[in-house]
Amino acid sequence: MTDRELAQRSLKGDRSAHHMLWKRFSGSMYAVCRRYFDRDEDAQDALQEGFIRVFKHLDQWKEEGPLGAWIRRIMVNNALNMVKSSTRKGIGVSVENADDLSDSDADALAQMNAEDLIGLIQQMPYGYRTVFNLFAIEGFSHQEIAAMLDISESTSKTQYHKAKGWLKTRVRTT
C-alpha cells in the first residue's frame, strides 16, 4: 500500500491503517526522537506524542513531499518542544577546546560504528545535542535553528561549534 493510500484510509478512521502507518514509520521516527533524549523513556514519550499529532493533523499533509518527511518534521518539532519545556536545556553549558575536527579526528569518527557515535551524541549536554542534531543530522540552517529554539543565530553557531569540540575530545579518548 502506498503512503497516499495509507494516509487516506487512516483519515477515514481505518484502525488497521493507523496500525500500518505506525509500523511503517515508528522505527525510524523513534531513532529521530532518541537523538534528542538520553533516556529511552523520554524518547518513547516523544514518539507517542508525535504520533498523536500525526494522526490528529494527517489531513494537513499536502502530498508535496514524502509522508515520512512530513512525519519526521512533526517528530523533530515535538521533541524540540519537549526539550524546551524541560528544565534540562543546557544551552549555556561551556566546553573548552571547541575547535574543528582535525583530519585524524574525522578519521576516528569514520572508524566508529553508528551505534557508538549515537551513544556519544546522546551523552552531549542538551543544548549541544539539540543544535548538533538539528544542524548536522536534520540539515536545518543556523537561522532556522535560532527561530525554532528562540535563540540567536550566533548562539546556534556557537553551540554547534562547542558540540563539535565536545565530540572531538570524546573521539580522542575512544
C-alpha positions, 0 to 999 in steps of 0.5 A, spaced: 500 500 500 502 506 498 503 512 503 497 516 499 493 510 500 495 509 507 494 516 509 487 516 506 484 510 509 487 512 516 483 519 515 477 515 514 478 512 521 481 505 518 484 502 525 488 497 521 491 503 517 493 507 523 496 500 525 500 500 518 502 507 518 505 506 525 509 500 523 511 503 517 514 509 520 515 508 528 522 505 527 525 510 524 521 516 527 523 513 534 531 513 532 529 521 530 526 522 537 532 518 541 537 523 538 534 528 542 533 524 549 538 520 553 533 516 556 529 511 552 523 513 556 523 520 554 524 518 547 518 513 547 514 519 550 516 523 544 514 518 539 507 517 542 506 524 542 508 525 535 504 520 533 498 523 536 499 529 532 500 525 526 494 522 526 490 528 529 493 533 523 494 527 517 489 531 513 494 537 513 499 533 509 499 536 502 502 530 498 508 535 496 513 531 499 514 524 502 509 522 508 515 520 512 518 527 511 512 530 513 512 525 519 519 526 521 518 534 521 512 533 526 517 528 530 523 533 530 518 539 532 515 535 538 521 533 541 524 540 540 518 542 544 519 537 549 526 539 550 524 546 551 519 545 556 524 541 560 528 544 565 534 540 562 536 545 556 543 546 557 544 551 552 549 555 556 553 549 558 561 551 556 566 546 553 573 548 552 577 546 546 571 547 541 575 547 535 574 543 528 575 536 527 582 535 525 583 530 519 585 524 524 579 526 528 574 525 522 578 519 521 576 516 528 569 518 527 569 514 520 572 508 524 566 508 529 560 504 528 553 508 528 551 505 534 557 508 538 557 515 535 549 515 537 551 513 544 556 519 544 551 524 541 546 522 546 551 523 552 552 531 549 549 536 554 542 538 551 543 544 548 549 541 544 545 535 542 539 539 540 543 544 535 548 538 533 542 534 531 538 539 528 544 542 524 548 536 522 543 530 522 536 534 520 540 539 515 536 545 518 540 552 517 543 556 523 537 561 522 532 556 522 535 553 528 535 560 532 527 561 530 525 554 532 529 554 539 528 562 540 535 563 540 540 567 536 543 565 530 550 566 533 548 562 539 546 556 534 553 557 531 556 557 537 553 551 540 554 547 534 561 549 534 562 547 542 558 540 540 563 539 535 569 540 540 565 536 545 565 530 540 572 531 538 575 530 545 570 524 546 573 521 539 580 522 542 579 518 548 575 512 544 
